[in-house]
Amino acid sequence: MKPRNKNRLSLALAGILPFMPLLRSTLPVMQSAGSTTGAIIFRWAVGLAICGYDAVSKASSVAISPASATIGTPYSGTITYSGGHAGAVVSMNVGGTCLGSYTLAPGLTVTYGGVNIGRVNGTPSGSLGTVPFTITVYDGGGCSGGLTDTRSTSLIIQNSGGGPVGPSMVVAPQSTLAQVGSDVILSGGASGNPTPTYTWEQGITAIPGATQNTLVMPSALLTNAGVYTLVANNSQGQANSACYLTMALTPGNNILALFYTNYAKADTALTMTSYITNVPSGVNTYSWQYNNSSIGVTTSNLSLTASQTLPIKSGTYSVTFNSVVGSTTVVNQQQYNSYWVFGYPPTINTQPSGQTNNVGTNATFSFTLAGGNYPSIFLYQNTNNLMAQTSLPAYNPSVSSLTTNISLTISNIALTNAGSYTFVATNYWGSITSSPVSLTVTAPLSVTAPPSQTNYAGKSISMSVTPSGTSPYSFQWQDGGSNLSGGGNISGVTTNTLVIAPAAPTNSGNYRVVVTNTYGGSVTSSVAVLSIVPLPQLTASPLPTNMTLSASGGVPGSNYVVQVSTNLANANGWVPIKTNVVPANGSLLYTDTNSPGNTGRYYRVQFP
């Protein structure tokens, strides 16, 4: 399911439930005109005629699939005629030419495929754009004789080059009136680069397997009636367009169709018209009712002012026809009903605000919805990725405006949830899209432990940590819980590496670092204990045949090198004679057996 923000009509049959007592029948079986001298046409109109009864033959339409062809790319498509004539078609005319074949556009040829099918093949080479065409089908041979029907549609021709372009619905699906048991085909098409893919929805529910630009419903039923939306998607976004399918249940060839529920904006003037086509001598009368009570209008038209289309005026509007030709009554007090719901499209009082959240937490977006009845609310990431949705309580005709605080939550967010978010509020009368806001997703901060260490005075000491989470980071080193200031032998106090050079015993302490980022995250490392000890003082013990050197206070595990020189005047004359490791007791001990007489030799110890 993926509802959208472009004049979206969502359909929920629950919308009519509060008014079911007002309906004598949700979809009554209509009677035909009853005489060849008259036919009833009952049409609801808002400005132009829309939504209502109509005297027509079985519904028909024409569709082409795929909906788009690409310059320089081979194309193979099918034109399908659907309607009452479909099974009886024996010839087809396209653009005034009886097929045979017909050049639909440069590089594309239409040939007759038999019965109600045309084939389109070739490689388009002409200019970009929409190519409209009209077909006429015949149940007589050679495009002459018998019954005919004419319908139109368009093929989209687009370029394979250029940058990516989001879908645009170029050929919108058309509202259709059909008789129960007939075949119904809905179609449309969008342009875009890459070429869009398609899905269909009935009401707000995706139709499984409906992934072409055409939707075919063989032997349609009453339950197929409703609002259908064609949704076009590519990597750059989406477009959609909605239409009505009205199913009629009547005998005979004249279908009197009922749009079982009509939705019109409140506070908007509305004209309902009806008429009877008849012989000139026919005398026709009309009587209008609201919820089965006469409203005193006896003309063919019922005009409602803006103040008469408030939500509380929703209900069943009926007209009763009577027609007399000479002394014969050809239409005898036949009443036809249609149910109307007047309401308001939603508006937004308070826009949502952006959020910054850590991975694994819940992100909640809120806004204030004002106006509108019975809306559905959708939360989209990056315009087309549906993340959450909800619906408000059922429509209440006595309430003209609602104000509601709306909150939708994305649970356990991940880094991939970062992006731009918009709300779409939609109902039967319109839709509105909120201002986009950002969700910034931050990874929780963590930091490695700085190492505790013991070392000698005079050495260069460094302590480093590695942070993880969402950068950029800032650092502040502390000693004993107090912030360090750089200067003297201390540097790097606001970096991930603290340097003390040369270290002194007074630099011993408990060190840690506080790491923060620009999103308000903060973490403090564990404490590293730094101990700076004085260099061990070497003691020499001469013996007749050797020299024993010893010291205490060494750092266990540290290396030390014993060096000897016979000439202190030569700074480079020191020669290492032993490298050793300070044991656990911290003592240094070395005996030089190469110094008989212990004369002319000098010793020192270095700690690398």
C-alpha positions in Angstrom: 0.0 0.0 0.0 1.4 3.3 -0.8 -1.1 6.3 -0.8 0.2 9.7 -2.2 0.0 13.5 -2.1 -1.4 14.5 -5.5 -5.2 15.0 -5.2 -5.6 11.6 -3.8 -9.0 10.0 -3.3 -9.0 7.3 -0.6 -12.0 5.1 -0.4 -13.3 3.3 2.7 -16.7 1.8 2.5 -17.1 2.5 6.2 -17.6 6.1 5.2 -21.2 5.4 4.3 -22.0 3.2 7.3 -23.3 6.1 9.6 -25.9 6.9 6.9 -27.1 3.4 6.0 -30.6 4.0 7.5 -31.1 6.8 5.0 -30.6 4.5 2.0 -33.4 2.4 0.7 -30.8 0.4 -1.1 -27.1 0.9 -1.5 -27.3 -0.1 -5.1 -30.9 -0.7 -6.2 -31.8 -2.6 -9.3 -32.9 0.0 -11.8 -35.7 -0.4 -14.3 -35.3 0.4 -18.0 -37.3 3.1 -19.6 -40.0 0.7 -20.4 -40.8 2.1 -23.9 -39.0 2.8 -27.1 -40.5 6.3 -27.0 -38.5 7.5 -23.9 -35.3 7.0 -22.1 -34.3 8.5 -18.7 -31.0 10.2 -18.2 -30.3 11.2 -14.7 -27.0 13.1 -14.2 -25.4 14.8 -11.2 -23.3 17.8 -12.0 -20.9 20.3 -10.4 -20.4 22.8 -13.2 -20.0 20.2 -15.8 -21.8 16.9 -15.6 -20.1 14.4 -13.3 -21.2 11.5 -11.1 -24.6 10.1 -11.5 -27.1 8.2 -13.7 -26.5 7.9 -17.4 -28.3 6.0 -20.2 -25.6 4.3 -22.1 -24.8 0.9 -23.6 -22.3 -1.4 -21.9 -19.1 0.5 -20.9 -16.3 0.5 -23.3 -12.7 1.7 -23.3 -9.4 1.4 -25.2 -6.0 0.9 -23.7 -2.4 0.6 -24.9 0.3 -1.3 -23.0 3.1 -0.6 -22.4 2.1 3.0 -22.0 5.4 4.4 -23.2 7.9 3.8 -26.0 11.5 5.1 -26.1 13.2 6.7 -29.0 15.7 4.3 -30.6 14.4 1.3 -28.6 12.3 -1.5 -30.2 8.7 -1.4 -29.0 6.0 -4.1 -29.0 2.7 -3.1 -27.6 -1.0 -4.1 -27.6 -4.1 -2.0 -28.1 -7.1 -3.6 -26.4 -10.7 -2.5 -26.9 -13.0 -3.5 -24.0 -16.8 -3.2 -23.9 -20.1 -4.7 -25.0 -18.9 -5.1 -28.6 -15.5 -6.7 -27.7 -16.4 -10.3 -28.5 -18.2 -9.4 -31.7 -15.5 -7.1 -33.3 -14.4 -8.1 -36.7 -12.6 -5.0 -38.0 -10.8 -2.0 -36.6 -10.2 1.5 -37.8 -7.3 3.6 -36.4 -6.9 7.2 -37.2 -9.4 6.9 -40.0 -7.6 4.0 -41.7 -9.1 0.6 -41.7 -6.5 -1.9 -40.5 -4.4 -3.3 -42.5 -1.7 -1.3 -41.1 -1.3 2.3 -40.0 1.7 4.4 -39.1 0.9 5.6 -35.5 4.2 7.6 -35.2 7.5 7.6 -37.1 8.9 4.1 -36.8 5.7 2.6 -35.2 3.1 0.6 -37.1 -0.3 -0.6 -36.0 -1.7 -3.8 -37.4 -5.0 -5.6 -36.7 -4.5 -8.5 -34.3 -8.0 -9.9 -34.7 -11.3 -9.4 -32.7 -10.6 -6.5 -30.3 -6.8 -6.4 -30.5 -4.4 -4.1 -32.4 -0.6 -4.7 -32.4 2.0 -1.9 -32.3 5.5 -2.7 -33.4 8.7 -0.9 -34.5 11.4 1.4 -33.2 10.2 5.0 -32.6 12.3 7.6 -34.4 10.2 10.8 -34.2 9.9 13.6 -31.8 9.1 13.2 -28.1 5.7 13.7 -26.7 2.2 12.2 -26.4 0.7 10.6 -29.4 -3.1 10.6 -29.2 -5.1 8.2 -31.4 -8.7 7.1 -31.9 -9.9 3.6 -32.7 -13.3 2.6 -34.0 -14.4 -1.0 -33.9 -17.1 -2.7 -36.1 -19.1 -5.8 -35.9 -19.4 -5.6 -39.6 -16.6 -6.5 -42.0 -14.3 -4.1 -43.7 -14.9 -1.3 -41.2 -18.4 -0.8 -42.4 -21.8 -2.0 -41.4 -23.2 -3.2 -38.1 -22.7 -1.6 -34.7 -19.7 0.6 -34.1 -17.9 2.1 -31.1 -15.2 4.8 -31.0 -12.7 5.4 -28.2 -9.4 7.3 -27.7 -6.2 7.0 -25.8 -2.5 8.0 -26.1 1.0 6.6 -26.4 3.9 8.3 -24.6 7.1 8.6 -26.6 10.2 9.6 -24.5 13.9 9.9 -24.8 16.3 7.4 -23.4 19.0 10.0 -22.8 19.2 12.9 -20.4 19.2 13.0 -16.6 16.8 11.2 -14.3 13.2 12.6 -14.2 10.5 11.8 -11.8 7.2 10.3 -13.1 4.5 12.6 -14.5 1.0 11.1 -15.2 0.5 12.1 -18.9 -2.5 9.8 -19.6 -4.8 9.7 -16.7 -7.2 6.7 -16.1 -10.7 7.6 -17.0 -13.8 7.1 -14.8 -15.9 4.3 -16.2 -19.5 3.2 -16.1 -20.0 -0.6 -16.6 -22.8 -3.2 -16.3 -22.3 -6.1 -14.0 -20.9 -9.1 -16.0 -19.1 -6.9 -18.6 -15.4 -6.7 -19.0 -13.8 -3.6 -17.7 -10.4 -2.2 -18.6 -8.8 0.9 -16.9 -5.6 2.4 -18.2 -3.2 5.3 -18.0 0.5 6.1 -18.4 3.3 8.2 -17.1 6.5 9.7 -18.5 9.8 9.7 -16.6 13.4 8.5 -16.7 13.9 5.7 -15.8 10.7 4.4 -17.4 8.2 4.2 -14.5 6.7 1.0 -13.1 3.1 0.7 -12.2 0.8 -0.5 -9.4 -3.0 -0.2 -9.0 -5.0 0.3 -5.9 -8.7 -0.1 -5.2 -9.6 2.4 -2.5 -6.4 2.5 -0.4 -5.6 -1.2 -0.9 -3.0 -2.4 -3.4 -4.3 -4.9 -5.9 -2.0 -8.0 -6.0 -0.4 -8.6 -9.3 -1.6 -5.4 -10.9 1.7 -4.1 -12.1 0.9 -2.9 -15.6 -0.4 0.4 -16.8 -3.7 -1.4 -17.7 -6.0 -3.1 -15.2 -8.4 -5.7 -16.7 -11.4 -6.9 -14.8 -13.2 -9.7 -16.7 -16.9 -10.1 -15.9 -16.9 -7.3 -13.3 -19.1 -7.5 -10.2 -20.8 -4.9 -8.0 -17.9 -5.3 -5.6 -15.5 -4.0 -8.2 -17.1 -0.5 -7.9 -15.0 2.1 -6.2 -12.1 4.5 -6.6 -9.1 3.1 -8.5 -5.6 4.8 -8.4 -2.8 4.2 -10.9 0.6 4.8 -9.2 3.7 5.3 -11.3 7.1 4.9 -9.6 10.8 5.3 -10.6 14.0 6.1 -8.7 13.1 9.8 -8.7 9.7 9.7 -7.2 6.1 8.9 -8.0 2.9 10.2 -9.6 -0.6 8.9 -9.3 -4.1 9.5 -10.7 -7.5 8.3 -9.5 -10.8 7.5 -11.3 -14.2 6.0 -10.4 -15.5 2.7 -11.6 -19.3 2.6 -11.3 -21.1 -0.8 -11.7 -24.8 -0.8 -12.7 -27.2 -3.6 -12.3 -30.1 -3.3 -14.8 -31.9 -5.4 -17.3 -32.0 -4.6 -21.0 -29.7 -2.4 -23.1 -30.2 0.9 -21.3 -28.1 1.0 -18.2 -29.2 3.4 -15.5 -26.1 3.6 -13.4 -25.9 4.7 -9.7 -22.8 6.2 -8.3 -23.6 4.7 -5.0 -21.8 7.4 -3.0 -20.8 10.8 -4.2 -18.4 13.1 -2.5 -18.6 16.9 -3.0 -16.8 19.7 -1.2 -19.0 21.5 1.4 -19.8 25.2 1.0 -19.7 24.7 -2.8 -22.7 25.3 -5.1 -23.9 22.1 -6.7 -26.4 21.4 -9.5 -28.1 18.1 -10.0 -29.7 17.7 -13.4 -32.1 15.1 -14.8 -34.1 14.9 -18.0 -36.1 12.5 -20.1 -35.5 12.2 -23.8 -38.9 11.8 -25.4 -41.1 12.5 -28.4 -42.1 16.2 -28.8 -45.7 15.4 -27.6 -44.4 13.9 -24.3 -45.3 15.6 -21.1 -42.6 15.1 -18.5 -42.7 15.9 -14.8 -40.1 15.8 -12.0 -40.2 15.8 -8.2 -37.2 16.1 -6.0 -36.8 14.7 -2.5 -34.2 14.8 0.3 -34.1 11.8 2.6 -37.5 10.8 1.1 -39.1 14.1 1.9 -40.2 16.5 -0.8 -38.2 19.6 -1.1 -40.7 21.3 -3.4 -38.6 21.4 -6.6 -40.5 20.2 -9.7 -38.1 21.2 -12.4 -35.5 18.9 -14.1 -32.7 20.6 -12.2 -32.0 20.8 -8.5 -29.6 23.7 -7.6 -28.1 23.7 -4.2 -26.4 26.9 -2.9 -23.1 26.8 -0.9 -25.0 27.0 2.3 -27.1 24.0 1.3 -24.0 21.7 0.9 -22.9 21.7 4.5 -21.9 18.4 6.0 -25.2 18.2 7.9 -26.9 18.2 4.5 -25.4 14.9 3.5 -28.0 12.3 2.6 -30.1 10.7 -0.1 -31.2 13.0 -3.0 -33.9 11.5 -5.2 -35.9 12.5 -8.3 -39.2 10.9 -9.3 -39.9 10.9 -13.1 -43.3 10.7 -14.8 -43.8 10.9 -18.6 -47.0 10.7 -20.6 -47.1 10.4 -24.4 -50.7 11.0 -25.6 -52.8 8.8 -23.3 -49.9 6.4 -22.5 -47.8 6.7 -19.4 -44.4 5.6 -20.4 -42.6 6.4 -17.2 -44.8 5.9 -14.1 -43.5 7.7 -11.0 -40.1 6.1 -11.1 -37.8 7.2 -8.3 -34.0 7.1 -8.5 -31.7 7.8 -5.5 -28.1 8.9 -5.1 -26.3 9.3 -1.8 -24.2 12.5 -1.3 -21.6 13.2 1.4 -20.5 16.9 1.8 -17.2 17.5 3.5 -14.1 19.5 3.7 -10.5 18.7 2.6 -7.9 18.7 5.4 -5.7 21.6 6.3 -2.7 21.9 8.5 -2.5 24.3 11.4 0.9 23.4 12.8 3.7 22.0 10.7 5.9 19.1 11.9 9.4 19.8 13.2 12.7 18.0 12.5 14.1 15.3 14.8 17.6 14.1 15.8 17.6 10.6 17.3 20.1 7.9 18.1 20.0 4.6 16.3 17.6 2.2 18.1 15.4 4.9 19.5 11.9 5.9 18.4 11.4 9.0 16.2 8.0 10.7 16.6 6.7 13.3 14.2 3.7 15.5 15.1 1.5 18.1 13.5 -1.9 19.7 14.0 -4.6 18.8 11.5 -7.5 21.3 11.1 -10.5 20.9 8.9 -11.5 17.9 6.9 -13.5 14.9 7.8 -12.6 11.2 7.9 -9.0 11.7 6.8 -6.2 9.1 6.5 -2.7 10.2 7.5 0.5 9.0 5.9 4.1 9.6 6.8 6.6 9.4 3.9 10.4 9.3 3.8 11.9 11.1 0.8 8.4 11.7 -0.8 7.6 8.1 -1.7 8.6 5.6 1.0 5.6 5.0 3.3 6.8 4.7 6.9 3.6 5.0 9.0 -0.1 5.7 8.7 -3.3 6.1 10.6 -6.9 7.0 10.1 -9.1 9.3 12.2 -12.5 8.3 13.5 -15.4 7.9 11.0 -17.0 10.9 9.4 -19.5 12.9 11.5 -21.8 15.0 9.3 -22.6 17.3 12.2 -19.0 18.4 12.5 -17.8 20.9 9.9 -14.3 21.1 11.1 -12.0 19.0 13.3 -8.7 20.0 15.0 -6.6 17.0 15.9 -3.0 16.6 17.1 -1.5 13.8 15.0 1.6 11.9 16.0 3.2 9.0 14.0 6.2 7.1 15.3 9.0 5.1 13.6 10.2 2.5 16.0 13.8 1.3 16.4 15.2 3.6 13.8 18.4 2.8 11.8 20.8 5.0 9.9 18.8 4.3 6.7 15.9 6.1 8.3 17.6 9.5 8.0 16.1 11.7 5.4 13.3 14.2 4.6 9.8 13.4 6.0 6.4 14.7 5.0 2.9 14.1 6.2 0.0 13.6 3.7 -3.5 14.0 5.0 -6.1 12.9 2.6 -9.9 12.3 2.5 -12.7 12.1 0.0 -12.6 15.8 -0.7 -8.9 16.5 -1.1 -5.4 16.1 0.3 -2.6 18.3 1.8 1.1 17.7 2.2 3.0 19.1 5.1 6.3 21.0 4.9 9.3 18.6 4.7 11.3 18.1 7.8 14.5 16.2 8.4 15.3 13.2 10.6 18.9 13.0 11.5 19.9 9.6 12.8 23.0 9.5 15.0 24.9 6.4 16.1 25.4 6.2 19.9 28.8 7.6 21.0 31.4 5.2 22.5 35.1 5.5 23.2 37.9 3.1 23.8 39.6 3.0 27.2 42.9 5.0 27.5 45.7 2.8 28.8 46.9 3.1 32.4 50.7 3.2 32.6 53.8 3.7 34.8 56.8 5.4 33.3 60.0 7.3 34.1 60.3 11.0 34.6 61.7 12.6 31.5 59.9 10.3 29.1 57.3 11.4 26.6 53.9 10.0 27.5 50.9 9.7 25.2 47.4 8.4 25.8 45.0 7.9 22.8 41.4 6.9 22.4 39.2 6.0 19.4 35.6 7.2 19.3 32.7 5.7 17.4 29.3 7.0 16.6 28.2 10.0 14.5 31.0 12.5 13.8 32.3 15.2 14.0 33.7 14.7 17.5 35.2 17.0 20.1 37.4 16.0 23.0 38.3 17.3 26.5 40.9 15.5 28.6 40.6 15.7 32.4 42.9 14.9 35.4 41.0 14.0 38.5 37.7 15.1 37.0 39.0 18.6 36.1 39.5 19.9 32.6 43.1 20.1 31.5 44.6 23.2 29.9 47.3 22.9 27.3 50.7 24.5 27.8 54.0 23.6 29.4 54.7 20.0 29.0 51.0 19.1 28.2 49.5 19.2 24.7 46.6 17.6 22.8 44.0 18.3 25.6 41.2 18.7 23.0 42.2 15.9 20.7 42.0 12.2 20.9 45.7 11.9 22.0 47.0 13.6 25.1 50.8 14.1 25.2 53.0 14.9 28.3 56.6 15.5 27.3 58.8 15.4 29.3 56.7 13.8 32.0 57.4 14.6 35.7 56.3 12.9 38.9 53.9 15.8 39.4 52.0 14.6 36.3 50.9 11.4 38.0 47.1 11.3 38.2 43.8 9.9 37.1 43.2 10.8 33.4 40.0 10.4 31.3 38.5 12.1 28.2 35.0 13.4 27.5 33.9 12.9 23.9 30.9 14.9 22.4 29.4 15.4 19.0 27.4 18.2 17.4 24.1 16.3 17.9 24.3 16.6 21.7 25.8 13.1 22.3 28.4 12.8 25.1 30.4 9.9 26.5 33.2 9.8 29.2 36.0 7.3 28.9 37.2 5.1 31.8 40.0 6.4 34.0 43.6 5.8 33.1 46.0 5.9 36.0 49.3 7.5 35.1 52.3 7.0 37.5 55.6 8.9 36.8 58.5 7.7 38.8 62.1 9.1 39.2 64.9 7.4 37.3 66.5 4.7 39.3 69.9 5.7 40.9 72.7 3.3 40.0 75.0 1.9 42.7 78.5 0.4 41.8 80.1 -2.3 43.9 83.7 -2.9 42.8 85.3 -6.3 43.4 88.9 -7.4 42.6 87.8 -9.1 39.4 84.5 -7.5 38.3 82.1 -4.6 38.9 78.5 -5.2 40.2 75.9 -2.6 39.3 72.5 -2.4 41.1 69.5 -0.1 41.5 66.0 -0.1 42.9 62.7 1.6 41.8 62.6 0.4 38.2 59.4 0.0 36.3 58.6 -3.7 36.1 58.7 -4.9 32.5 60.6 -1.9 31.2 63.8 -2.4 29.3 67.1 -1.0 30.4 70.5 -0.9 28.7 73.8 -1.0 30.6 76.5 1.0 28.8 80.3 1.3 29.3 82.8 3.9 28.3 86.6 4.3 28.8 86.7 8.0 27.8 84.2 10.4 29.1 85.5 13.1 26.8 84.1 11.1 23.9 80.3 11.6 23.9 79.9 8.9 21.4 82.1 6.4 23.1 79.4 4.7 25.1 79.1 1.0 24.2 76.1 -1.1 25.3 77.1 -4.3 27.1 73.8 -5.6 28.3 70.1 -5.2 27.6 67.8 -6.5 30.3 64.2 -6.3 31.6 63.3 -4.9 35.0 61.8 -7.8 37.0 58.6 -7.6 39.1 60.5 -6.4 42.2 61.7 -3.4 40.3 65.4 -4.1 40.9 68.3 -3.7 38.4 71.3 -5.9 38.8 74.3 -6.4 36.5 77.9 -7.8 37.0 80.6 -6.8 34.6 83.2 -9.6 34.5 85.2 -7.9 31.9 86.7 -5.3 34.3 89.6 -6.8 36.2 91.0 -4.2 38.5 88.0 -2.0 37.9 90.1 0.8 36.4 89.4 3.1 33.5 85.8 2.0 33.0 82.7 4.2 33.4 79.1 2.9 33.5 75.5 4.2 32.9 72.0 2.8 32.4 69.6 4.0 29.7 65.8 3.4 29.6 64.7 3.4 25.9 
